[in-house]
Amino acid sequence: MLVGFKKSGTTLFVRKFMRVMKKMKAELHEHRYCLEKNVEQRTALLMKRIAVLECCNATLCDKLVQAQKELVSQRRLSAHALPVIESYPKVDRVEHADKWDELANAI
């Protein structure tokens, strides 16, 4: 009777252990699925953010190139512009007109 009890006790222990193992495997599978799902969602979100940032970067680079072109063209135009005559409080308006005429004729 003692030997029979040991066999049945061992069998019950093994069965219980197998049920616990199956339950643990099911939980691990569920956790793995949730983790994979979260990774996919976050990866998709990060890929969208990367796409938006790359688009913004390209737009800003284009604007920078355009601004540099405009700056170069403005520098070229300002090199050919008429010089500015500084006005002093003691100078008459008539003298300014004469200076403007002289500069206009010189160019």
LINTA-V484295 format. One record per backbone hydrogen bond with DSSP energy under -0.5 kcal/mol. CO is the residue of the C=O (numbers start at 0). NH is the residue of the N-H. Records with the same first field share a line. If there is no record, write none. Layout:
CO->NH / NH
This chain:
0->4
1->5
2->6
3->7
4->8
5->9
6->10
7->11
8->12
9->13
10->14
11->15
12->16
13->17
14->18
15->19
16->20
17->21
18->22
19->23
20->24
21->25
22->26
23->27
24->28
25->29
26->30
27->31
28->32
29->33
30->34
31->35
32->36
33->37
34->38
35->39
36->40
37->41
38->42
39->43
40->44
41->45
42->46
43->47
44->48
45->49
46->50
47->51
48->52
49->53
50->54
51->55
52->56
53->57
54->58
55->59
56->60
57->61
58->62
59->63
60->64
61->65
62->66
63->67
64->68
65->69
66->70
67->71
68->72
69->73
70->74
71->75
72->76
73->77
74->78
75->79
76->79
83->85
87->90
91->95
92->96
93->97
94->98
95->99
96->100
97->101
98->102
99->103
100->104
101->105
102->106
